[in-house]
Amino acid sequence: MKLYFKYLSILLRSQMQYRTSFILLSIGQFFVPFSIFISMYLLFQRFDHIGGWNLYEVALCYAIIHIGFSVSECFARGFDAFPSYVVKGEFDRILVRPRSTVLQVLGARFEFSRIGRFSQSIIVMIYALINLSIEWDFIKIITLLFMILSGVIIFTGVYMLGATLSFWTIQGIEAINIVTDGGREMSQYPLTIYKDWVKKFFTFIIPFGTVNYLPLMYILDKTNGNDYFYMVIPLFGMLFIIPSLMIWKFGVKHYKSTGS
């Protein structure tokens, strides 16, 4: 972990050399998702409820998934840029170093400008929580934290799977964007509004449903018993990182050098 934080410190200092660019990028990252939330807000001006969920409940759903996405996009961006390492032969250099390949790829790139998206999501979360009558207790607070952490880990796992595809095709990342961007957009709303096969796919295959929808039902008191089951659902979502790591190691094992 000491090496990881060293990577983080170096890249933070390098990005701070261009402060104006960093500030403008952060502002852009704030307003792009904000426009999405505005469209959601306008939608609820026409419809009071969607699938039994009101604006503030959906806003909380939106905020949680975007917080997880922004944190993962900041700290796991190295996997998103991974195809260039394979094309240029830079992965060979990573392999000869006496450190974990996962750690080195994670530390290769950080997008600190994602603080803009993160800040916007926090504002939306505060807005939603102020307007919701939730009876908070210690368990619900822990559940909320698990939901955010689960989102970070699942998005990181998806990035890792996309990077693994690059061992066979450099176009793998574009296919994975369907899952990352599509999953993020879909998870802004409760899964009940989608068809049954969509709900199953994003619960049992790519478990975004464990990030916000299922545990959020517990926080919002929408469950009919089995509250503790809904509470621990995010922990099961975190297990998604295990097959992601296994597939990554499989890809590394079958990597063939460019010879450059």
N, C-alpha and C positions, 0 to 999 in steps of 0.2 A: 504493500500500500504506500510505502514511502516513495517508491519510484513513481507510482501513479500520481501522487500529489506534486511530485517534481515536474512531471509532464504538465499538469494543470497550471502550475505557477509559471512555467516558461511560456506557455501559449497565452495565458492571460496577459502577461507583460507585453508579448508581441502584438496582441490585438489592441492594447491600450496605447501603442505607438501612433495609432491613427484614430484618435478619439472622436473626431467629427464623423468619420465613417461609421464608427461603432455606434454612436448616438443615433445617427440617421437610420441605420439598420434596425436598431432596437425600437425606434418609433414606428418603423414600417411593420415590424413583427407585432407591435401592439395593435395597430389599426386593421391589419388584414383579418385576423380572427374576430375583431370587434365588429366588422361589417357583417360577418356571419351571424353573430349574436343579434345584431339589429334586425336582420331578416327574420330570425326566430321570434324576436319581440313583436314585429309587425304581423307575423303569422297568428300570434295569440291575440292580437287586436281583432282579428276576424273570427277566430275560434277560441272559445273559453277554455276548452279542454281537448287534449289529444290522447286517446286511449285511456282516459280517466286521470290524466296527469295535467296539472295546471302549469302556468308559465314558470313559477318559482321552483317547482319540483324539477321541471325539465332544465331550467337554468343551472341548478345544482348538478344535474347529470352532465350537462355541457361542461361546467367548470372542472369537474373531477377528471374527465377524460382529457381535457386540454392541459391541465396541470401535469398529468402523467406524461403526455406527449411532449410538452415543452422541455421537461427535465431530461427525458430520454434523448430528445433531439440535441440537447446541449452536450450531454456527457457520453453518448454512444454514437456520435456523428462519424467517428472513425470507420465504423462498419458500413455506413451509408456511402462513404467515399472509397470503399475498398477495391472496386474494380480497377481503379487506376494503379493500385499497387501491383496487381497481377499483370496488367498490360505492360507496365514499365519495368517489371522484374524486381520491384522494391520489396516484394514479399520474401524473396530469397534472403535479403539482408535481415529481415525480421526473424527468419528461421535459424540463423546462425548465432543469434544472441541468446545468452543463457537466462532468458526470462519467458514467461508465458506469452504465447501469441495473442491470446485474448486481451491481456493487460496492455501489450504494446499497441494493438489496433485501437483499443479504447483510448489510449493516451495520445494517439497520433493527431487527433483533431477534437477541438471543443468549440462549440458555437455559443459564446457567451451573450451574443445579441438576442438569444431566445429569452432573455430576461423580459423583453417586451411582451411576448406571448404569455409568459408566466405571470407577469403583473396583471395583464388584462384578465386572465382566468381567475386570479385571486380576487379581483374587484367584483367579477360576476358572482363568485362564491359568496362573498360578503353580502352582496345585494340579495342573493337568494336566501341566505340564512336569516337575514334581518326580517324578511317577509314570510318566513315559514315558522309555524308554531311547533318546534321540535322540543320534546322533553329530554334534554341532554343528560347523560350520565357517563361514567367513566368508560363503560363498555362501548357506547356509541361513538365516543371520541376515538377510542382505539380502532374501531371498525372503520371510521373515516380515514384515519392515517394508513391503515392496511389497504384501503381502496386505492389511495394515491400511490403507495409503494407498489402495489400490484400492477397498476397502469404503467409505471416506469419500467418494471421488469418485463412485462409482456411486450411492450414496444421495443425494448432492447433485444428481446429474443427474436422478434420479427426482423429487425435490422440484421441480426446475426445470421438468420436463415437466408436473407437476401444476399449477404456477403458470401455465404457458402456456395450459392449458385454460381458465383463468379469464377469458381474453380473449373467450371465446365462451360459457362457462357458469360461473356462480359455484359450481356443485356439482362442479367438476372435481376438487377435492382429495379428496373422499370416494371417488371412483373410484380415484385414485392410492394411497390408503391400502391398497387391496387388494394393491398391488405392494410398497409399503414395508413394511407390517406383515406381510403374507403372505410376502413374500420373506425377511424377517428370520427369521420362524418356521420357514420351510421350510429355510433355509440353516443352521439350527442342527444339522442332520443331514447326513450325506454323501448326495450325489445318487443314489447307487446304489440307495437304498431306494425311489425313486420310479419312476413309469412313464416310458417312453422320451420321450414328448412333453413331459413336465415337465422332464426333464433338458435337452432341446434348447432349450426356451423360456428356461430360466434359465442357459443357457450362451451362446446366440447372440443372443437378443433383449434380455433384461435379465440381464447376465452376472454374476450372483451366484456362479455356479459357478467363476468365475475368481478369486474372493476367497479362498475357503478350500478347497473340495473338491479341485480339480485340483492346485494347488501344494502342498496339504497332503499329497497322496499322495507327492510328492517328498521333503518333509521327513520323513515317516514311513517312507521307503524302501519304498513300496508300488508303485513303478513298475517296468516291465520295459524298461529302456533309455529313451533320449530324455529323460534327466533335465533337460537344459538347456531343453528345450521346456516342461516343466512349470514350471520356475523362472521363465521370462519371461511365463507366462500372465497374471499380475496386470497386467503392462504393457499387454496387449491390453484387459483390462477397463477400464483407465483411459481408453481411447479412447472409451468410452461418453459422456464429457462433451462430445465434439465435436458429435455430432448433437443432443445436448440443447441446447447453445448455439445451434446453427443454428436449431432449432425455436423457441427463445425469441426470437431476433431476428426470425423470421418472424411470431411473435405480436405483438411490439412494433410491427412495421411495419404490421400490420392492426388495431391498437388504435384504437377510436373513443371519444373522450372522452364522459363523462357530461354535460358542460356545466355541472357544478356548480363 
